[in-house]
């Protein structure tokens, strides 16, 4: 009988054993953690802040709610959610990578975000929370790095409260062929060089570019969410489909 862990799976454009992917992804984010925020601003020309702001506006988060920010990294979404849920609410910043979690914790505490934020090292595929715990769950630019995306989608649905919503912000497929060509040139010719100059790491940013291309497109991810059990699934393209925000509900 075949061991599922030894099945091949995508790591960027490479094929690796399923059991290896998490450690390889961990190495990438271990390497880029310290320069993660700087590179995000440079790579997206600061537009990532608008994508995240729109995600927060679509979340419907209110005072007293409980929010889970998966792959929360350096805490951009968590910081905003913390203000919106207030002292009666709670935000859990979860990340599988300890280096990213530490950068996020230090950054938020330095900016005065304390009290209603909890930090948890967690795998999206096996979230360590009770059923029906969170009003809102977000995962921003993290799903494409997950080994078993279907399992992660089901795990998120399990811990979501009835009536709650999941928001998945992720790089996707540009809707224009011309934009796609420009995006490809930028991703594979400029981005790794930028990573080398700023973060002294071109390989990690080569992987990040490849992982975007291997991620399911808008309609495929919508179908995956429906199959996992989400209802009223929809998505909104941003920046011509370079990024898409998918939403799904639990009833």
ABEGO torsion letter per residue (X at the ends): XBBAAABBBBBEABBBBAAAAAAAAAAAAAAAAAAAAAAAAAAAGGAAAAAAAAAAAAAGBBBGBBBBBBGAEAGAAAAAAAAAAEAABBBBBBBABAAAAAAAAAAAAAAGBBGABBBBBBBAABBBBBBGABABBBBBGAAAABABAAAAAAAAAAABBBGBBBBBBBBBBBABAAAAAAAAAAAAAAAAAAAAAAAGBAAAAAAAAAAAAABBBAAAAAAAAAAAGBBGBBBBBBGGGABBBBBBBBX
